[in-house]
Amino acid sequence: MKDIVSVDHLRVEFATGDGPVVGVQDVSFTIAPGETLCVVGESGSGKSVTSLSLMRLVEFGGGTITQGALTFMRADGTTLDVTAASSQVMGQVRGNEIGMIFQEPMTALNPVFTIERQLTDGLMLHKGLTQEAASARALDLLKSVRIPEPERRLRQYPHELSGGMRQRVVIAMAMACEPKLLIADEPTTALDVTIQAEILALINRLKRENGMAVLFITHDMAVVAQMADRVVVMYHGRIVETGTVEQIFENPQENYTKALLAAVPKLGEMKGKAAPERMRLIGDEAARAAQTAPKSRKPEVLLQVKNLTTRFPVKGGILRRTVAQVHAVEDVSFTLNVGETLALVGESGCGKSSCGRSILRLIEPTSGEVWIGGRDIGALNHHDLRRARADMQMVFQDPFASLNPYRRLKAQVAEPIQNFGLASGTDLEARVVQLFDRVRLPREFMTRFPHELSGGQRQRAAIARALAVNPKLIVADEAVSALDVSVQAQVLNLMMELQEDLGLSYLFISHDMAVVERIAHHVGVMYLGRIVEIGPRAAVFDNPQHPYTQSLLSAVPIADPRKRRFADDLAFKPITSPIFPLSYQPAKSTYTEIAPGHLVLNA
Amino acid sequence: MTYVLNRLLSVILTLFLITLVTFAVTNILPGDVAMMIMGTQSNPEALAGLRESLGLNDPLLVQYGHWVGGMISGDWGNSLIFKKPIFELLAQKAAASAIIVAMSMIIALALAVPLGVWAAVHRDKWQDTVSSTSALMGVSLPDFFWGILMILVFARWLGWFPSSGFVDPAENFLGTLRHAFLPSLALGLGLMAHLTRMTRSTMTGILNQEFIRVARAKGLAERTVIWRYALANAIGPVITIAGLQIGYLFGSIIVMESLFGYTGMGWLTYQALLNRDLPLIQSTVFVIAAVVMLTNLAVDLLYVVIDPRIRLG
């Protein structure tokens, strides 16, 4: 069969103030009809530039195709030289013969136009349909992507739809003219794992039904394993390796591919193992071998949370009175031992971040008790709370946002030490140097600004800052979620090493089940503000009892192409709203202990 | 609906506060209305009589009550210098000024929006420099300079428009527009600068949004993407800023109308201030404040039409 797309030695350059910068070079691949080709790579690898070049959209971002050929087989059987096509011809191809889905469903739809208008304008343009015919087709499209109440959605605006529904609308838009090629650029990266599973299954079904080819761009090896027929691995604007998905996962040839795959945690790989294990890093075998067997500590409670509840007021009316409440954290209790990690997992809005912040009193809990090292945090006055914060520090998701862009790293790491009066003068200097060594940042970085560092380096600096006051507890809120997979593995290993050496306890807030499976001692699954299941990691992962835990685990993509799970349509129960009227009196959280320490919320 | 009610309530409250402030300010100002009417050389007894008949000896609260009551019933008193009922006077002059204000706003928007869009589309290229330089020139040169320049170019040299004067719109509406054009253009050029910058910055932000990329990926023509998809999102903040400029405009017409001999509100305000016509000043200030408030209310309501997200919020 003839290839639908052939890319031959593509080179794209971007004009900058300092002369041209190469986005991608020497990129060649083909896609056959009905095939899914995954382009995988870490940030800056050029995977998006490649996909945008196929549509010639790269020129709107200041890029120029300077070399190579891009050939697309059009619907009428003629071949089109994309690099030389006029903008009129590209206008006919875009959205008509090639559809595209983007990463951010929240911003991919025009906020001031109705869903109907955005679905029909392409149809009227490319297919010459009348308004009525286009509207009818739009309704069919919404049905085919299984949106509930499709008639009502047509008249709605994007802000009235959830993220998952918006991404379905974006897919419907891309599919509107029945394109022969669908380009999906990180289509599920911004979505929760159950919605990701639904969207992946949807793309698979549409592909099967329409026989279209799919170019799937992602950074997530687990998604690649689930979706790809063939894989292109990119690094620094070049192709590293190409092969079938089985070849790439089972017999990778290039060191970069091997390293990338090694760093990916696979859900289920920790079965039968009691203790957490460091992430695999190629070239780090020596360090891992040197890793002593986990110290068997005598369990000693550091953090005890009892019936923690946090509610946020919803204001309304002319006088801005509280009319309802968001039950963000609802009757949550758990303990965390010294030197251990408790992971709080759940999807967006489940209350895991609010829980972490309530414990540190960064937001004031409504009720409940928090004890850290025998001290009642809730009872502390303003002054004592400030003192107590030395024991409990936080690492946030986005180190670029949590570090001050105008201050050198040295000053930012030294700041908490000075605040608490722990050291000054040469002692302070020595302590900062020691912290930089501790997180393995070169000492010359001390005088740099955050923007001069990579994401992983910035997160190391944020960890150094948290460590500066010798805390006992670190609340890590999605601390590695924004990092590329190999960097993520390095930072996780650093955190585990620090835990072993310093006896730190982590409250590890994450949506990534595969990472949690690898690093946590205990796991709490949160849903609608409550912990629905909590227990030793092995118990929760190997024997999940609560229906929500089960559906969450079934939705996680596994980085193994022989364990595919998203063939048929999936429909997970949508998460209901945590907003309740003021009069609402929630029931207490009561649990059944099905195994030692393994608690499941009673329905 | 609650949003609209909220806004209306706040407008009523603000209008009340405005009456308090204007009343207080004119009462604090030194000078005696009765003496102003009769002159400094007048007979003290006659002066006292006039004070009594004007109600100036009543307690302040009673005076305020009379004033507000009069305002509501349309009896705004008489102007001291024009010897005419203020209500009638203001209605006529306000209409004349509304023409200038509206015209200058239309001119400003008609120039600023395309210029700002043009700059945003060609960001960091020469078009951007041209646009921001011309916008900067518009704002850095004072209005009256533009006014003088307009008189020189369009009235003296080209002779296209009259340099001065006012025609009653009831007699010759086209003539009124011709007289209003040059002051409006001069004001519009000053206004344009802010609006161009606002258009440029909101458009730049919008053009970087993902939904613009999605629109292009759908195969929509670039002009549709820019003038429909992007501008529909960018126009809201521009209109808000334009609405806020109405207040600034009422300040500017004082100079501009006097310069062009255009007898509108601005000219009237100037005359009232010059001759310390207290009742007239009071009413003028109130009308200007009310108009500025109401136009901002109109802008906010317009925003509801433009941006569907506000309706529910």
Interface residues (C-beta under 8 A of the other chain):
Chain A: M55 L57 F60 S87 M90 G91 Q92 V93 R94 G95 N96 G99 M100 F102 Q103 E104 T107 A108 L109 N110 P111 V112 F113 T114 D121 G122 L125 H126 Y157 H159 E160 V170 M173 A174 G317 I318
Chain B: T2 L5 N6 L9 Q209 E210 F211 R213 V214 A215 R216 A217 K218 G219 L220 A221 E222 Y229 A232 N233 I306 D307 P308 R309 L312
